[in-house]
Amino acid sequence: MTGKSSTETQVPAEAASDSGYYNLRLYVAGQTSKSLAAVANLKRICEEHLAGRYTIEVIDLLVTPQLAAGDQIVALPTLVRRLPPPLKRIIGNLSDTERVLVGLDIRAGESVTP
């Protein structure tokens, strides 16, 4: 998390239009324990439930605070699901897996094959 953002998984452009693809942005403030926990929790959840069907962009608002306005960020860490529509937000360190799955509209046990 040293720069503006980092993309964790690359998905082909044609997959981006597929309703099974998730584009996620995680807004954090530096490398605090909450920020690091949110990144680790999100990676774990995505690998378990969305393997190969997601991108994660981590945005450090200490580096680029102007990006907070675009997604109306008022608390940190905040996860924003940009795809599939509609846009959704989850605030916190994402430690409650069930809450994150519900917030992202992912059913526990959902198939991870595209």
Helices and strands as residue ranges (DSSP letters): H 13-16, E 22-28, H 33-49, E 54-60, G 65-68, E 78-83, E 88-91, H 97-103
